[in-house]
Amino acid sequence: MDLRAYYKKVREVEATIPSDHVVLVSLATPEGGKPGIRTEAPRAIAAKLIAEGRARLANQQEAEEFRAANREAKEKYEQDEAARRMHVVVVPADARKLKERS
């Protein structure tokens, strides 16, 4: 493998990536890579994966769906954590009656 050609290709791909963090869609690879898995990665890693033929940039709709799913998952996690932290104190009815009689 010619390393100069490889890194030149990585730099060329990196120059075409529009933002610092992008959504990628994985491609099937001979090593067993599963196609269609979405993930977010920084520009440098995305360029490397694209140059190696392991992933492609997600289109606008795929990126929006991925980010919406992440937002929903985060909100659900936060709700579950808030419910887990909520403490309930049960005061028996008899204790209140004893205080009233005193």
C-alpha atoms as a printed R data frame, in Angstrom:
    type eleno elety resid chain resno       x      y      z
1   ATOM     1    CA   MET     A     1   0.000  0.000  0.000
2   ATOM     2    CA   ASP     A     2   1.316  3.418 -0.942
3   ATOM     3    CA   LEU     A     3   0.968  5.531  2.186
4   ATOM     4    CA   ARG     A     4   1.389  8.803  0.328
5   ATOM     5    CA   ALA     A     5  -1.547  7.993 -1.942
6   ATOM     6    CA   TYR     A     6  -3.624  6.825  1.016
7   ATOM     7    CA   TYR     A     7  -3.083  9.987  3.060
8   ATOM     8    CA   LYS     A     8  -3.572 12.164 -0.009
9   ATOM     9    CA   LYS     A     9  -6.939 10.510 -0.540
10  ATOM    10    CA   VAL     A    10  -7.826 10.995  3.155
11  ATOM    11    CA   ARG     A    11  -6.933 14.713  2.937
12  ATOM    12    CA   GLU     A    12  -8.977 15.120 -0.255
13  ATOM    13    CA   VAL     A    13 -12.013 13.485  1.343
14  ATOM    14    CA   GLU     A    14 -11.558 15.555  4.501
15  ATOM    15    CA   ALA     A    15 -11.564 18.740  2.427
16  ATOM    16    CA   THR     A    16 -14.994 17.839  1.004
17  ATOM    17    CA   ILE     A    17 -16.628 17.222  4.398
18  ATOM    18    CA   PRO     A    18 -18.759 20.276  5.251
19  ATOM    19    CA   SER     A    19 -18.716 20.375  9.074
20  ATOM    20    CA   ASP     A    20 -16.669 19.324 12.098
21  ATOM    21    CA   HIS     A    21 -18.980 16.426 13.035
22  ATOM    22    CA   VAL     A    22 -20.897 14.443 10.429
23  ATOM    23    CA   VAL     A    23 -23.238 11.470 10.380
24  ATOM    24    CA   LEU     A    24 -21.888  8.400  8.611
25  ATOM    25    CA   VAL     A    25 -23.627  5.303  7.293
26  ATOM    26    CA   SER     A    26 -21.566  2.119  7.359
27  ATOM    27    CA   LEU     A    27 -21.019 -0.020  4.280
28  ATOM    28    CA   ALA     A    28 -20.637 -3.789  4.008
29  ATOM    29    CA   THR     A    29 -16.970 -4.787  4.189
30  ATOM    30    CA   PRO     A    30 -15.135 -8.080  3.609
31  ATOM    31    CA   GLU     A    31 -14.136 -8.059  7.296
32  ATOM    32    CA   GLY     A    32 -17.780 -8.378  8.303
33  ATOM    33    CA   GLY     A    33 -18.820 -4.731  8.547
34  ATOM    34    CA   LYS     A    34 -22.593 -4.351  8.722
35  ATOM    35    CA   PRO     A    35 -24.206 -1.982  6.235
36  ATOM    36    CA   GLY     A    36 -26.603  0.765  7.284
37  ATOM    37    CA   ILE     A    37 -25.343  1.474 10.807
38  ATOM    38    CA   ARG     A    38 -25.415  5.215 11.488
39  ATOM    39    CA   THR     A    39 -22.961  7.031 13.706
40  ATOM    40    CA   GLU     A    40 -21.602 10.517 14.248
41  ATOM    41    CA   ALA     A    41 -17.871 11.124 13.918
42  ATOM    42    CA   PRO     A    42 -15.391 14.008 13.743
43  ATOM    43    CA   ARG     A    43 -14.210 15.112 10.328
44  ATOM    44    CA   ALA     A    44 -10.794 13.378 10.485
45  ATOM    45    CA   ILE     A    45 -12.209  9.972 11.427
46  ATOM    46    CA   ALA     A    46 -15.038 10.319  8.910
47  ATOM    47    CA   ALA     A    47 -12.524 11.071  6.150
48  ATOM    48    CA   LYS     A    48 -10.487  8.002  7.048
49  ATOM    49    CA   LEU     A    49 -13.552  5.715  7.052
50  ATOM    50    CA   ILE     A    50 -14.786  7.115  3.742
51  ATOM    51    CA   ALA     A    51 -11.351  6.817  2.110
52  ATOM    52    CA   GLU     A    52 -11.109  3.191  3.251
53  ATOM    53    CA   GLY     A    53 -14.559  2.424  1.819
54  ATOM    54    CA   ARG     A    54 -16.028  1.507  5.179
55  ATOM    55    CA   ALA     A    55 -18.645  4.281  5.341
56  ATOM    56    CA   ARG     A    56 -20.322  7.045  3.389
57  ATOM    57    CA   LEU     A    57 -21.707 10.422  4.383
58  ATOM    58    CA   ALA     A    58 -25.357 10.295  5.370
59  ATOM    59    CA   ASN     A    59 -27.752 12.371  3.326
60  ATOM    60    CA   GLN     A    60 -29.706 15.175  4.990
61  ATOM    61    CA   GLN     A    61 -32.738 13.017  5.801
62  ATOM    62    CA   GLU     A    62 -30.653 10.202  7.320
63  ATOM    63    CA   ALA     A    63 -28.714 12.685  9.456
64  ATOM    64    CA   GLU     A    64 -31.915 14.335 10.737
65  ATOM    65    CA   GLU     A    65 -33.453 10.953 11.603
66  ATOM    66    CA   PHE     A    66 -30.265  9.903 13.437
67  ATOM    67    CA   ARG     A    67 -30.112 13.097 15.471
68  ATOM    68    CA   ALA     A    68 -33.850 12.978 16.257
69  ATOM    69    CA   ALA     A    69 -33.489  9.397 17.510
70  ATOM    70    CA   ASN     A    70 -30.532 10.458 19.677
71  ATOM    71    CA   ARG     A    71 -32.534 13.365 21.145
72  ATOM    72    CA   GLU     A    72 -35.448 11.049 21.972
73  ATOM    73    CA   ALA     A    73 -33.144  8.487 23.567
74  ATOM    74    CA   LYS     A    74 -31.473 11.209 25.664
75  ATOM    75    CA   GLU     A    75 -34.832 12.587 26.832
76  ATOM    76    CA   LYS     A    76 -36.025  9.093 27.787
77  ATOM    77    CA   TYR     A    77 -32.790  8.454 29.689
78  ATOM    78    CA   GLU     A    78 -33.118 11.744 31.570
79  ATOM    79    CA   GLN     A    79 -36.733 10.968 32.469
80  ATOM    80    CA   ASP     A    80 -35.778  7.491 33.704
81  ATOM    81    CA   GLU     A    81 -32.949  8.937 35.780
82  ATOM    82    CA   ALA     A    82 -35.239 11.599 37.275
83  ATOM    83    CA   ALA     A    83 -37.810  8.937 38.165
84  ATOM    84    CA   ARG     A    84 -35.109  6.775 39.717
85  ATOM    85    CA   ARG     A    85 -33.867  9.636 41.876
86  ATOM    86    CA   MET     A    86 -37.329 10.642 43.073
87  ATOM    87    CA   HIS     A    87 -37.771  9.728 46.745
88  ATOM    88    CA   VAL     A    88 -41.142  9.088 48.277
89  ATOM    89    CA   VAL     A    89 -41.749  9.298 52.011
90  ATOM    90    CA   VAL     A    90 -44.762  7.435 53.327
91  ATOM    91    CA   VAL     A    91 -46.192  8.755 56.560
92  ATOM    92    CA   PRO     A    92 -48.554  6.328 58.272
93  ATOM    93    CA   ALA     A    93 -52.009  7.685 59.060
94  ATOM    94    CA   ASP     A    94 -51.704  6.539 62.677
95  ATOM    95    CA   ALA     A    95 -48.732  8.822 63.298
96  ATOM    96    CA   ARG     A    96 -50.752 11.887 62.310
97  ATOM    97    CA   LYS     A    97 -53.597 10.950 64.634
98  ATOM    98    CA   LEU     A    98 -51.186 10.535 67.529
99  ATOM    99    CA   LYS     A    99 -49.768 14.022 66.916
100 ATOM   100    CA   GLU     A   100 -53.260 15.549 66.809
101 ATOM   101    CA   ARG     A   101 -54.178 14.015 70.185
102 ATOM   102    CA   SER     A   102 -51.093 15.396 71.878
